[in-house]
Amino acid sequence: MKALVVYYSRTGTTKALADTLAKELGADMEEIVDLKNRRGIFGFLSAGYSAYRKSLTNIKPPEKDPSAYDTVLLGTPIWASNITPALRTYIVQKKDALKQKKVAFFMTYSGTGMEKAMKSLTDLYGALPAASLEIVKGIEAGKFKEKLDAFMAKLKS
Ligand SMILES: Cc1cc2nc3c(=O)[nH]c(=O)nc-3n(C[C@H](O)[C@H](O)[C@H](O)COP(=O)(O)O)c2cc1C
C-alpha cells in the first residue's frame, strides 16, 4: 500500500498520531501549514470561530501530490466540534485527486463534538472513509493500541 498521511496540528497531538500512523504504514507525510497566526488568546478564539463557521484559510502549497498514492489519511484536531480550517482548505483544494483514493480520517480532541466533526468531514469529502480513528487526548491512552489495531485492520482490508 502506497500511503500518504496528511495532517494539521496546532500543538503537536495530532502530529504525534500522524507520526505513529505513518510509521505503521511506511507512509509519506504532508503537514498542512496554516498561514494564519493561530497563537495566543486571539489566535485561539479566531481559530474556534473559523472552524465553527466552516471557514477556509490560506495554507502553504502542499508539496506532495495525493494522486501519486493509493491511500490517503487525513488528520486534524477537533475545533468547536468541527474540523480545522486548514484541513478543510486542503480537502477543497485536492478534492478531485482525493475522490479517486482510499481515504481514512483521524482526529484528536479533548472529549466533545466528535460525531459532529466527523459528519462535517464526511459531508465535505462527500463519502464515508474506509476507516476512521478518533483519539481523546490522554484519557484514552490505555485503549490506544486496541483502537490503532482496529483502524489498521479496517484500512488494510
Ligand atoms: C480553537 C480550539 C477549539 C477546540 N475545540 C474542541 C472541541 O470542540 N472539542 C474537543 O473535544 N476539543 C477541542 N479542542 C481541543 C483539541 O481538539 C485537542 O487539544 C487536540 O488534541 C489538539 O490537537 P493538536 O495538538 O494537534 O493541535 C479545541 C482546541 C482549540 C485550539
The ligand as an SDF file (V2000), in Angstrom:
LIG
                    3D

 31 33  0  0  0  0  0  0  0  0999 V2000
   -9.7350   26.5780   18.9990 C   0  0  0  0  0  0  0  0  0  0  0  0
   -9.8580   25.2170   19.6360 C   0  0  0  0  0  0  0  0  0  0  0  0
  -11.1080   24.6180   19.7370 C   0  0  0  0  0  0  0  0  0  0  0  0
  -11.2360   23.3280   20.2910 C   0  0  0  0  0  0  0  0  0  0  0  0
  -12.4890   22.7470   20.3260 N   0  0  0  0  0  0  0  0  0  0  0  0
  -12.6110   21.4770   20.8290 C   0  0  0  0  0  0  0  0  0  0  0  0
  -13.8890   20.8170   20.8210 C   0  0  0  0  0  0  0  0  0  0  0  0
  -14.9120   21.3190   20.3480 O   0  0  0  0  0  0  0  0  0  0  0  0
  -13.9600   19.5640   21.3680 N   0  0  0  0  0  0  0  0  0  0  0  0
  -12.8640   18.9430   21.9120 C   0  0  0  0  0  0  0  0  0  0  0  0
  -13.0190   17.8280   22.3950 O   0  0  0  0  0  0  0  0  0  0  0  0
  -11.6330   19.5320   21.9000 N   0  0  0  0  0  0  0  0  0  0  0  0
  -11.4850   20.7710   21.3670 C   0  0  0  0  0  0  0  0  0  0  0  0
  -10.2430   21.3760   21.3250 N   0  0  0  0  0  0  0  0  0  0  0  0
   -9.0700   20.6240   21.8330 C   0  0  0  0  0  0  0  0  0  0  0  0
   -8.2740   19.9710   20.7090 C   0  0  0  0  0  0  0  0  0  0  0  0
   -9.1060   19.2630   19.7940 O   0  0  0  0  0  0  0  0  0  0  0  0
   -7.2630   18.9770   21.2680 C   0  0  0  0  0  0  0  0  0  0  0  0
   -6.4880   19.5810   22.2410 O   0  0  0  0  0  0  0  0  0  0  0  0
   -6.3970   18.4250   20.1430 C   0  0  0  0  0  0  0  0  0  0  0  0
   -5.8780   17.1520   20.5110 O   0  0  0  0  0  0  0  0  0  0  0  0
   -5.2370   19.3650   19.7900 C   0  0  0  0  0  0  0  0  0  0  0  0
   -4.5270   18.8290   18.7030 O   0  0  0  0  0  0  0  0  0  0  0  0
   -3.1180   19.4390   18.2110 P   0  0  0  0  0  0  0  0  0  0  0  0
   -2.1830   19.3520   19.3940 O   0  0  0  0  0  0  0  0  0  0  0  0
   -2.7230   18.5270   17.1150 O   0  0  0  0  0  0  0  0  0  0  0  0
   -3.3420   20.8460   17.7910 O   0  0  0  0  0  0  0  0  0  0  0  0
  -10.0890   22.6430   20.7760 C   0  0  0  0  0  0  0  0  0  0  0  0
   -8.8290   23.2570   20.6750 C   0  0  0  0  0  0  0  0  0  0  0  0
   -8.7070   24.5140   20.0990 C   0  0  0  0  0  0  0  0  0  0  0  0
   -7.3390   25.1510   19.9690 C   0  0  0  0  0  0  0  0  0  0  0  0
  1  2  1  0
  2  3  1  0
  2 30  2  0
  3  4  2  0
  4  5  1  0
  4 28  1  0
  5  6  2  0
  6  7  1  0
  6 13  1  0
  7  8  2  0
  7  9  1  0
  9 10  1  0
 10 11  2  0
 10 12  1  0
 12 13  2  0
 13 14  1  0
 14 15  1  0
 14 28  1  0
 15 16  1  0
 16 17  1  0
 16 18  1  0
 18 19  1  0
 18 20  1  0
 20 21  1  0
 20 22  1  0
 22 23  1  0
 23 24  1  0
 24 25  2  0
 24 26  1  0
 24 27  1  0
 28 29  2  0
 29 30  1  0
 30 31  1  0
M  END
$$$$
